[in-house]
Amino acid sequence: VDRALEGAPEKWRADADAVRALSRLNSGDPHGALEIADQGAASADLGVVAAKAHERLNDRTGTIALIKASLRRGEGDNEFAAAAWRAGDWALTADAFDAVPPKEREKAAASRAALAALNNGANGLPASVRETLSDDPQTLAALAHMFKSAPAVSVRAIDALADYAAGVKKEKDFMERGIEAVTGDGR
């Protein structure tokens, strides 16, 4: 990839740097990706790759600092909101989602932003979430209901319930395979 992009014109440098950094990241070299990000032409795409590189290195502080710097430059991306969510910075998740241009906001990112706002103590859905989910009244109603009926809900509780459900499913699958092995017909 480096050789292919070696002579890229200056007007394509930001895109070329993002592709080069992503190539390094995908080949298992997050440090190399960050090196390119530090020296490359700043862009939202390169910022996303750098955020993912920080995540691979378990560098929560670096991830958060990079997202905040990107927001100061006016870059908004659903991936920044997702990275802030994974880093556990609820206020930053909402800020990152708000920075995404309205037409580019994704529904999954809107749900994360709503849950992050709830976990951060907000009393209602952020306007950006309402706007994004305006054509999905069921999801919008479900998220709004959480603010009314379950103000004490937390992401940790949601994660614990998800882990429990995953464990129950694994146990059920294990039992079904065992029964099928014994009876041969799955009954």
Order of alpha helices (4+ residues) and beta strands (2+ residues): alpha-alpha-alpha-alpha-alpha-alpha-alpha-alpha-alpha-alpha
